[in-house]
Amino acid sequence: MFIAKVTGSLVSTQKLDSIVGYKLLIVEPYRLDADTRRKLVTTGRTFVAVDMLGAGEGDFVLIAQGSSARLTPETKNMPIDTLIIGLVDQVHVEDTSVYERARD
């Protein structure tokens, strides 16, 4: 699993039947800043992820990649490589809160 930030969306009008109706989002994996260990920083990579949870742009999410993305009952027959499996509310490292989701 990885932490990633939703940075955009993707529209594909022609795709395999098994992924019709699923939202596709652009996600950018993040990691803990190696120098300060007090913030999350981008890895500089991006992926297209299938979203089944209702994530939105700017949200931090948990993603699973590779064969792990196909281990849920909903995705076992889908040709996907990245799946959003959780919405991140908080990230704490040692005694520091490095991320907290804004509350509405």
C-alpha positions in Angstrom: 0.0 0.0 0.0 1.0 3.6 -0.7 -0.2 7.0 0.2 -1.1 9.1 -2.8 -2.8 12.4 -3.6 -5.5 12.7 -6.1 -4.4 15.3 -8.6 -6.9 14.9 -11.4 -9.3 12.7 -13.3 -9.4 10.8 -16.6 -12.3 10.3 -19.0 -12.2 7.4 -21.4 -15.3 7.0 -23.5 -14.2 3.7 -25.0 -12.9 1.0 -22.6 -13.4 -2.6 -21.7 -16.8 -3.5 -20.4 -15.4 -4.7 -17.1 -14.3 -1.1 -16.2 -17.3 0.8 -17.6 -18.9 2.9 -14.9 -15.8 3.2 -12.7 -14.2 6.6 -12.0 -10.6 6.9 -13.1 -8.4 9.3 -11.2 -4.9 10.5 -11.5 -2.9 9.8 -8.3 0.5 10.9 -7.3 2.3 8.8 -4.7 3.7 10.6 -1.7 6.4 9.6 0.9 7.6 11.0 4.2 10.2 13.7 3.7 13.5 12.0 4.5 15.2 15.2 5.9 12.5 16.5 8.3 10.2 13.5 8.7 7.5 16.1 9.4 5.7 16.3 6.0 4.7 14.3 3.0 6.4 15.0 -0.3 5.7 13.8 -3.8 7.6 11.0 -5.4 7.2 12.7 -8.8 5.3 9.8 -10.3 1.7 9.5 -11.4 -0.7 6.6 -12.0 -4.2 6.1 -13.2 -6.3 4.5 -10.4 -9.8 3.0 -10.3 -11.8 4.7 -7.6 -14.7 2.9 -5.9 -14.8 5.1 -2.8 -15.7 8.5 -4.0 -12.3 10.2 -3.7 -11.9 13.7 -5.0 -9.2 16.0 -6.2 -6.9 17.0 -3.4 -7.7 14.0 -1.2 -5.0 11.8 0.1 -5.8 8.1 -0.5 -4.4 4.6 0.1 -3.6 2.8 -3.1 -2.8 -0.8 -3.9 -0.9 -1.7 -7.0 -0.2 -4.8 -9.1 -1.9 -8.1 -8.3 -3.0 -6.7 -4.9 -5.4 -4.3 -6.8 -7.2 -7.3 -8.1 -7.7 -9.1 -4.8 -11.1 -7.6 -3.9 -14.4 -9.3 -4.9 -15.2 -6.2 -7.0 -11.9 -6.1 -8.9 -11.0 -9.8 -9.3 -11.9 -9.8 -13.0 -10.8 -6.3 -13.9 -7.6 -5.5 -15.8 -6.4 -2.9 -13.4 -3.0 -2.1 -11.8 -3.9 0.6 -9.3 -6.9 0.8 -7.0 -7.9 3.4 -4.4 -8.6 1.3 -1.3 -9.0 4.0 1.4 -9.4 7.7 2.1 -6.7 9.0 4.5 -7.9 11.0 7.5 -4.7 11.4 9.4 -1.0 10.5 9.2 1.1 10.5 12.3 4.8 9.7 12.4 6.4 9.4 15.8 5.0 12.4 17.7 4.2 14.5 14.7 1.0 14.9 12.7 2.2 15.1 9.1 -1.3 15.2 7.5 -4.8 15.8 8.7 -7.8 15.8 6.4 -9.8 19.0 6.5 -13.2 18.6 8.2 -16.3 20.1 6.6 
